[in-house]
Amino acid sequence: MSDNPQETAEGLVDFGFRRVPREAKPRLVRSVFARVAERYDLMNDLMSLGIHRIWKRIFIARLRPRPGVRLLDLAGGSGDISFGWLAAGGGEVVLSDVNPHMIGVARRRARERGFGRGLSFVVSDAERLALPDASFDRVSIAFGLRNCTDKDAVLAEARRVLKPGGTFACLEFSRFQIAALAPLYDAWSFRVLPRLGAVVAHDAESYQYLAESIRTFPDQETLAAMMRKAGFGRVTYQNLSGGIVAIHEGVRL
C-alpha cells in the first residue's frame, strides 16, 4: 500500500469525493482546469468573496521577496503569486503549471500587466519537475497541492530543487476551525459554489469538484507531518480566516 494517506490498497485516489484509479486523476484534474481557465480569476473572486486576494498578499509577504532571490511558483495557474512576487521586488521567478491552458492565461495576463523581465514559464508536472537540483531560493504552491495525485512526490521535488537553507511555502485550503460557522461554510461550498459555477462558468461539475477537493485535503497537522517526512525542517503553519486556508512553511536544512 502507498504511503499516501489518500490512496487505498486498490490504488484508488481521491478526486473530490469520488475514488478513481491513480492513473486517471491527472487527466481528470487537467480537464477541470482546462474548462475553467478563462473564468478562473472571476470564479476565485466569487468563491472567496474576494478574500483570496488578501490571503495571497499575506502569502507573498511570507515569501520575503528580495532582488536576487529566485522563486519557483509551482501550480502557478493564472500568475497571481508570480506577479505579486515581482511587484514586491522579488528576483527571477519561474511559473510552472502542468496545464498548458492555465499557462496560456498566465502569459496573456503577464503581457497585459507589463511583466516580462525576470519571468519565465514551464509546463511541468509538479511531481516530476524537469528542473535542476538546488536551483531556487524559494518554492511556492498556492491552491495547487490538493489537486496533485502524489502529494509526497510534490513535496520531495520541492525540496530537491531548493537550495540548502531555502524555503518551501504552501497556501492551501485547510480545516475550518470555527465549529459554530461550519454549517454556513458547508452550505456555501456545496450549494452556492456549484450554482455560481453553472451561472458564471457554465460548469457546475468542476466547481463541485473544487469544493469536494477542499474537504479531502490533509488538515493542518497532517500536512505539517508530511512536510517533515519529506525532509523539511522548522515546519510551521499559520491559519487564515479561521482555518479556511493555512500557510505552511518549511526549510531545506
KOLTI-252864 format. One record per atom (N, C-alpha, C): z negated, x, y negated; residue in three letters. Coordinates in steps of 0.1 Angstrom, whole numbers, plus 5000, padded with zeros to 4 digits. Atoms other than C-alpha are relative to their C-alpha. Layout:
ZXYALA/...
END
This chain:
500050085012MET/500050005000MET/500050094988MET/499949925012SER/500850124965SER/498650014993SER/501249995009ASP/498150244941ASP/500149914988ASP/499850095011ASN/499550004916ASN/499249875002ASN/500850124997PRO/496949724913PRO/500749874999PRO/499250125001GLN/499649474906GLN/501149995011GLN/499050014990GLU/501649544937GLU/499349965013GLU/500550044987THR/501049374971THR/500450095011THR/499649924989ALA/501249525005ALA/501449975004ALA/498750044997GLU/504549345009GLU/501050064990GLU/499149945010GLY/506049544980GLY/500449904989GLY/499750095011LEU/505949244956LEU/499250044988LEU/500749975013VAL/505049294919VAL/500149884992VAL/500050125009ASP/504349054891ASP/501250004991ASP/499050035010PHE/507048904870PHE/499549874993PHE/500850125004GLY/504848674849GLY/499149965011GLY/500950054990PHE/503048454873PHE/500750005014PHE/499249994988ARG/505848504899ARG/499750135007ARG/499949884993ARG/505848764926ARG/501450025005ARG/498649974997VAL/509248934930VAL/500050145007VAL/499949864994PRO/510449234951PRO/500050104989PRO/500149895010ARG/509749564933ARG/501350034994ARG/498749955005GLU/513349654930GLU/500749894991GLU/499450115008ALA/514149314914ALA/499550004985ALA/500650025013LYS/511749334884LYS/500750074989LYS/499349945011PRO/513549594863PRO/501249924995PRO/498850085003ARG/516749374864ARG/499649884993ARG/500450125006LEU/514849064855LEU/499450024986LEU/500549975013VAL/513049224826VAL/501150044990VAL/498949975008ARG/516249374813ARG/500849874995ARG/499450135003SER/517749024814SER/499349924989SER/500850065010VAL/514948884794VAL/500250054986VAL/499949945013PHE/515249134766PHE/501450004995PHE/498650015004ALA/519049124766ALA/500249864993ALA/499850145005ARG/518748744759ARG/499349994987ARG/500850025012VAL/516048774732VAL/500250104989VAL/500049885009ALA/517149094715ALA/500449964985ALA/499550035013GLU/518948934685GLU/498949924992GLU/501150085007ARG/515948694677ARG/498650065002ARG/501349944996TYR/513248944688TYR/499050004989TYR/501049985011ASP/511749014654ASP/499549874994ASP/500450135004LEU/511748654643LEU/499049945010LEU/501050064990MET/510048544675MET/498750085000MET/501349935002ASN/507448824671ASN/499249944989ASN/500750065011ASP/506548674638ASP/499549865004ASP/500550134996LEU/506348324652LEU/498950005011LEU/501049994989MET/504448424684MET/498650044995MET/501349945005SER/501748614664SER/499649954987SER/500250055014LEU/501948414631LEU/500050124990LEU/499949895008GLY/502948744616GLY/499050115001GLY/501149904999ILE/499848934626ILE/500450135007ILE/499549884993HIS/501849174648HIS/500350114990HIS/499749905010ARG/502849354616ARG/498750084996ARG/501349945003ILE/499149424608ILE/499650095012ILE/500349924988TRP/498549544644TRP/500850135000TRP/499249894999LYS/501449774642LYS/499750104989LYS/500449905011ARG/500349924608ARG/498750075004ARG/501249934996ILE/496949994623ILE/500350115011ILE/499649914989PHE/498550154654PHE/500750124994PHE/499349885006ILE/500850374633ILE/499050094993ILE/501149925006ALA/497850494613ALA/499350085010ALA/500849934990ARG/496050584645ARG/500950115006ARG/499149904995LEU/499150794655LEU/499950134991LEU/500249895010ARG/498351014624ARG/501450074997ARG/498749945003PRO/501951074612PRO/499950114990PRO/500049885009ARG/502551414596ARG/501350075001ARG/498849924999PRO/505551624588PRO/499950115011PRO/500049904989GLY/506451844618GLY/499449955013GLY/500650054988VAL/504651624643VAL/501149915006VAL/498950074993ARG/507151484669ARG/499549895008ARG/500550124993LEU/506851134683LEU/501149965010LEU/499150084991LEU/508450974714LEU/499549865000LEU/500350155000ASP/508450594709ASP/500649935012ASP/499650064987LEU/508650454744LEU/500149854998LEU/499750145001ALA/510050104749ALA/500049964985ALA/500050025014GLY/510850124712GLY/500649884994GLY/499550135004GLY/512649794711GLY/500850014987GLY/499250015013SER/513949704676SER/499650104989SER/500249895009GLY/512350004660GLY/498850004991GLY/501150015009ASP/509149894642ASP/499150124999ASP/500949885000ILE/507050184653ILE/500750124995ILE/499349895004SER/509650444648SER/500250004985SER/499850015014PHE/510450314613PHE/498750024992PHE/501349995006GLY/506750284604GLY/499650155000GLY/500449864999TRP/506150644616TRP/500850084989TRP/499349925010LEU/508950784594LEU/499649964986LEU/500450055013ALA/507950574564ALA/498750064996ALA/501349955003ALA/504450714567ALA/500050155000ALA/499949865002GLY/505651074566GLY/500050085013GLY/500049934988GLY/505851154603GLY/501350085002GLY/498849914998GLY/508251414617GLY/501049935009GLY/498950064992GLU/511151364641GLU/499549905010GLU/500350104990VAL/511051054663VAL/501249975009VAL/499050044991VAL/512950974694VAL/499649865005VAL/500250134996LEU/513250604701LEU/500749985014LEU/499550024987SER/513650534738SER/499749865005SER/500250134994ASP/514250204755ASP/501049995012ASP/499250024988VAL/515650104789VAL/501249914997VAL/499150115002ASN/517649814774ASN/501050044989ASN/499149975011PRO/520849904755PRO/500249904989PRO/499950115010HIS/520849564738HIS/498950034989HIS/501049975010MET/517549654721MET/500350124992MET/499649885008ILE/518750004712ILE/501049964990ILE/499050055009GLY/521749834696GLY/499449944987GLY/500750065011VAL/519449624675VAL/499350104991VAL/500749905008ALA/517349924665ALA/500950094992ALA/499149925007ARG/520350124655ARG/500549934987ARG/499550085012ARG/521649844632ARG/498949994990ARG/501150015009ARG/518149794617ARG/499850144993ARG/500149875006ALA/517950174611ALA/501050024989ALA/498949985010ARG/521250174592ARG/499649914988ARG/500350095011GLU/520149874571GLU/498950054992GLU/501249965007ARG/516850034562ARG/500250154995ARG/499849865005GLY/518350384555GLY/499350105008GLY/500649894991PHE/516650564584PHE/501150065008PHE/499049924993GLY/518950834597GLY/499450135004GLY/500549864997ARG/517551184594ARG/498749995007ARG/501349994993GLY/514851264619GLY/499849895011GLY/500150114991LEU/515650954641LEU/501150015010LEU/499050004990SER/517450964674SER/499649895011SER/500150114991PHE/517950714702PHE/500450045014PHE/499749974986VAL/517850744740VAL/499849875008VAL/500150114990VAL/518550474766VAL/499450075013VAL/500749934989SER/516050584793SER/498949915005SER/501150084993ASP/513650424818ASP/498750084998ASP/501349935002ALA/510050504808ALA/499350055012ALA/500549954987GLU/509250554845GLU/500650135004GLU/499249884996ARG/511850834848ARG/500750064987ARG/499549955013LEU/512351004814LEU/500950125002LEU/499149885000ALA/515351234810ALA/499750094988ALA/500449925011LEU/513351444786LEU/499150125005LEU/500749884994PRO/511751794790PRO/498549994999PRO/501549995000ASP/508151874797ASP/499550054987ASP/500849945011ALA/505651934769ALA/500950014987ALA/499149995011SER/508151844741SER/499649914988SER/500450095011PHE/506251584720PHE/498550024997PHE/501450005005ASP/503051584699ASP/499349865002ASP/500550144998ARG/502651204702ARG/501049925009ARG/499250104993VAL/503850944727VAL/499449874998VAL/500550135003SER/503550584718SER/500849895009SER/499350114994ILE/504350254736ILE/499349874994ILE/500650125006ALA/503849924718ALA/500749875006ALA/499550124994PHE/504149594736PHE/501150025010PHE/498949974990GLY/506249754763GLY/499450035014GLY/500549964987LEU/503949874791LEU/499849895010LEU/500250114991ARG/503249534805ARG/501349965007ARG/498750044994ASN/507049494812ASN/500550105010ASN/499649894991CYS/507249814832CYS/499549975015CYS/500350034986THR/507249784870THR/498950095005THR/501049904995ASP/505250104878ASP/499350064988ASP/500749955012LYS/502750154850LYS/499450145002LYS/500549874997ASP/501250454867ASP/501050114997ASP/498949915002ALA/504650624866ALA/500250024985ALA/499849995014VAL/504950554829VAL/498950094994VAL/501149925005LEU/501550704822LEU/500250155004LEU/499749864995ALA/502451014843ALA/501150064992ALA/498949955008GLU/505751054824GLU/499550034986GLU/500449985014ALA/504051014790ALA/499250135000ALA/500849874999ARG/501551294800ARG/500950125001ARG/499149894997ARG/504351514813ARG/500750054987ARG/499249965011VAL/506351514781VAL/499250034988VAL/500949965011LEU/503351564758LEU/499650145001LEU/500549865001LYS/502351904746LYS/498550005003LYS/501549994999PRO/498752014756PRO/499449974987PRO/500750045013GLY/496451854730GLY/500749884994GLY/499350115006GLY/499051584723GLY/499349875004GLY/500750134999THR/498051214721THR/501049905005THR/499350124996PHE/499350914740PHE/499249884995PHE/500650125005ALA/498750574724ALA/500849885004ALA/499350124995CYS/499450224737CYS/499449884992CYS/500450125007LEU/499349904717LEU/500549895009LEU/499550104991GLU/499449604741GLU/499049885000GLU/500950124998PHE/498149254746PHE/499050035011PHE/501149974991SER/494849264764SER/499249875003SER/500950114996ARG/491949044775ARG/499349944988ARG/500650065011PHE/490848804748PHE/498549995002PHE/501549984998GLN/487048844742GLN/499249884995GLN/500750115006ILE/486148524724ILE/500149875008ILE/499950114990ALA/485448264751ALA/500249864994ALA/499950135006ALA/485047974728ALA/501449964995ALA/498750025005LEU/488548014715LEU/501150015011LEU/499149984989ALA/490148074749ALA/500949885002ALA/499150124997PRO/491447714754PRO/501149994989PRO/499050005011LEU/493147734720LEU/501150105002LEU/499049894998TYR/494748064728TYR/500949975012TYR/499250044988ASP/495947934762ASP/501049894996ASP/499150115004ALA/497447624746ALA/501150064992ALA/499049935008TRP/499247844721TRP/501050075009TRP/499249924991SER/500548074748SER/500949925009SER/499350074989PHE/501647824774PHE/500749874996PHE/499450125005ARG/502547514754ARG/500950024988ARG/499349995012VAL/503647624720VAL/501150115001VAL/499049905000LEU/505447954726LEU/501349975008LEU/498750034994PRO/507947834752PRO/500849904992PRO/499250095008ARG/508847544729ARG/500650074988ARG/499449925011LEU/509347784700LEU/501250085005LEU/498949934994GLY/511547994723GLY/501249915002GLY/498950094998ALA/513547684731ALA/500749974987ALA/499450055012VAL/514047584695VAL/500750124992VAL/499649895008VAL/514447924678VAL/501050095007VAL/499149904993ALA/516048144705ALA/500849935011ALA/499350084989HIS/517347864728HIS/499750065014HIS/500449934988ASP/515448034756ASP/498549985003ASP/501450024997ALA/512147884767ALA/499550085012ALA/500449934988GLU/512148064800GLU/499550144997GLU/500449865003SER/511948414785SER/498750004994SER/501350015007TYR/509048314763TYR/498949955009TYR/501050044990GLN/507248154792GLN/499650135008GLN/500249874993TYR/507648494810TYR/499150094991TYR/500749915009LEU/506348684779LEU/498549955000LEU/501450055000ALA/503248464778ALA/499350035013ALA/500749984987GLU/502548494815GLU/499850155002GLU/500249864998SER/503048874814SER/498850054993SER/501349965007ILE/500148904790ILE/498849985009ILE/501150044991ARG/497848734815ARG/499950095012ARG/500049924988THR/498848964844THR/499850154997THR/500249865004PHE/498449284824PHE/498650055002PHE/501349954998PRO/495449504832PRO/499149984987PRO/500950015011ASP/492349444810ASP/499750144994ASP/500349885008GLN/490949704786GLN/499450115009GLN/500649904992GLU/488749884811GLU/500950055011GLU/499149964989THR/491349884839THR/501050094995THR/499049915005LEU/493950034817LEU/499450144996LEU/500649885004ALA/491550294804ALA/499850095013ALA/500249934987ALA/490750384841ALA/501450065005ALA/498749954996MET/494450414848MET/500550124992MET/499649885009MET/494950654819MET/499250125005MET/500849884995ARG/492050874832ARG/500650055013ARG/499449964987LYS/493650874867LYS/501350084998LYS/498749935003ALA/496950984851ALA/499850144994ALA/500349875005GLY/495151284837GLY/499750014985GLY/500450005014PHE/494351184802PHE/498550024998PHE/501449985004GLY/491051294786GLY/499749934987GLY/500450065012ARG/489051154758ARG/500649864998ARG/499350145000VAL/490350794766VAL/499049914993VAL/500750105007THR/489250534742THR/500949874998THR/499250115004TYR/490250184732TYR/499349924989TYR/500550085011GLN/489949954702GLN/500649865001GLN/499550145000ASN/490149574703ASN/500449964986ASN/499650075012LEU/492049394676LEU/500149855002LEU/499950155000SER/491849024668SER/499349955012SER/500850054990GLY/489148974693GLY/500450035014GLY/499549964987GLY/490949154721GLY/501349945004GLY/498650054997ILE/494248964719ILE/500950125003ILE/499449884998VAL/495549314716VAL/499050125000VAL/500949885000ALA/494049664722ALA/500950124998ALA/499449875001ILE/494950014712ILE/499250105009ILE/500549904991HIS/494350264740HIS/500550144996HIS/499649865003GLU/494450644733GLU/499450095010GLU/500549894991GLY/494150954755GLY/500750134996GLY/499549875004VAL/494751324751VAL/500450085012VAL/499749904990ARG/496651564773ARG/499250134998ARG/500849895002LEU/494051824778LEU/500650135006LEU/
END
